[in-house]
Amino acid sequence: MKIFLDMEFTGLHQATTLISMGLVAENGREFYAEFNDFDRNQLNPWLEEHVLPKLEYKEVEEILENSGTTFKMKGNKIQIRKELETWLSEFDFIEIWADVLAYDWVLFCELFGGAMNIPSNIFFAPFDLATYFRLKGIIEPMDRFTKDVSRFEFAGADKAKQHHALIDSQIELVCFKKLHNFKTNG
């Protein structure tokens, strides 16, 4: 089972803390969590403008909702890890996919106490959607951002919803499916 992962966190540095995470399985099952124990001292104006307004549970410290297909919660790292382990255990074997996954994968592994402690049904190496875009010839590194493509535009989705971890994960799945059927020139 391919599961698409996205995380929002307090910055691109080693001491970053998780704000939210979304996972979407290719069978449609979803997991969304907001952390109530992230380091608010690390917030910057960009996060306050683009990430915090997208959080669903701003007014509560803890919540658990399960619609059968979508599991949503807000809690601390320990509570979220416990619920995530239960959710992940429902799959036989998992490939984790994420877009530009360097931070997401490390933070995902850290939830379990490091890479050696991730659940045994998860393949040890994640897969990067950005690399898949590159291999299909859609993005081409030239300088920092030139020749990249908006994942939301590629998926035909509203960019205003970007930076909500669950929605970003849903977009990753859409992009993967489109890339899988995308024919390269040559």
N, C-alpha and C positions, 0 to 999 in steps of 0.2 A: 504494500500500500504506500503510495506516495502521499506524504503530508507536507503541506506548504506552511512555512513558519515566517512570522514577522514579529519583531519586537520594537517597542519604543523605549528609549532609555535616556538617561540624563546627560549624555554627552559622549563624544568620541575620545575617551581617555580610559585609562586602566581602572580608575576608581568608580566608574559609572554604575548606576543602579537602575534596575528595571522599573518602568512606569506601567507598561502593559504588554501583553503578548496575545497573538492570535495564531491558531493552527486550523487549517482546513484540509481534510482528507479528500482524496479524489472520489470517494463514495458519498461526499456531501456532509459528512459529520464534521462538527465545528467545536472548537474550544477557545474561549476568550476569557482573559483574566486581567484585572487591574490590580496593581500592587499598592497597598496602603502604607508601605514602609520604605518607599524610595526617598532618597536624600533631596529634600526640597531646596537645600542650600546650593545644589548644583544646577538648578534651573536657570536658563538664560532667556532673554527675550524671544528668541526663535521658538524654543519649546513652549513658552507661555502663549505664543500666538498660534502655532501650528499643531501642537500635540494635545496640550491640556484641554482646549475646548472640545476635542473629539471624544474625551472620556465619557463613558455612559453613567458612571456611578459617582459623580462628584460630591453628592450630598450624603453619602453613607460610608461607613468604615468597613462593613462586611456585608456581603450578600452572596447567595447561591441560587441560580436559576437553571433549570434543566427542562428544555422543551422536548427532549427525546433525540432531536437531531443536533441541537445547539446547546452547549453547556457554557454558562457565563457565571463569573464570580468576581468578587473583590475580596482581598485578604492579604495576609503577609506571605513572605516567601515560603515559609514552612507549610502553611495551609494550601497555597497554590501548588507546590510540589506534590503534596499528597493527592490532591484531586487530579492533577495532571498524570501522575503515575497510574491512577485508576483508569482514567480515560485512555491512555496509551495502551494499557493492558488488554483492551478490547480488540486490538489488531494483532494478527499473527506475526507479520514482519513489516518493518517500516523503513522507508527511505525518507530522509528529511531533505526538503528543497527549500531554499530561501534566495532572495535577491540581494546580491552584494552581502554575503552572509558572514563576513569575518567577525563582526561583533555579535550578531545574533547567535551563531553557533557556540561561541565561547560562553556567552551569558546563559544559553540553554543548558549547556553542560554544567556550568557552575550551580544551577538550580539543584542538581543532583549530587553536588560535592565534587565535581570534576568529570572529565571525559571517561575515566575508567568506571564511573558509577552510573552512567546512563542506563536505562532499562535494556535488558538483554535482547529485546525484540527490535531494537533500533540498530541499523547498519552503522558501523563506527565512523564512516566518512559521509559528510553532508554533500549535497549537490547544489551548484550555484547557477541560478537562473541567468545571471548576467553573462556567465561563460557560455551558456546555451545561446543567448542573443548574439554573442560574438561569433560563435561557430556557425551560426546561420547567416552571418554577414550583415546583420542589422545594426549592430553597434561596432564602431571602429575607433580604437583609441588614437587620438591625434594630439590633444592636450587635455586639460583636466575634464572638461565636459563636452567638447565638440564631438559630434557624431554619436551621441548617446540618444536614446529614445525614451520618452515618457511611457512608463508601463501602463498608466491609465489611458493614455491616448491609443497605444497599441491595442489595448483590450476594448477600446470603445466605451470607456467609463468616464464618469464625472470626476475630474481632478480635485474638486472641492472636498471630496471625501478622503483624500490621501492623508496618511499619517494616523489613521485609526487601524490598529494592528490587525483586527479581524478582517476589515475591508481590504487592507493591503494583501493579506494572505489569500483572500478570494480572487483578487486581481492576479496574483502570482499563478494561481491555478488556471485562470483564463488564458494568461500569456503562455503558459506551458503548453496548453492544448493547441493554441494557434501556432506556436513555434514547431510543435510536433508535425503539423501539417504544412508548414511553410517550406516552399521549394526554393533552394538557392540557385543563383545563376552560375552556370559553369559546370 
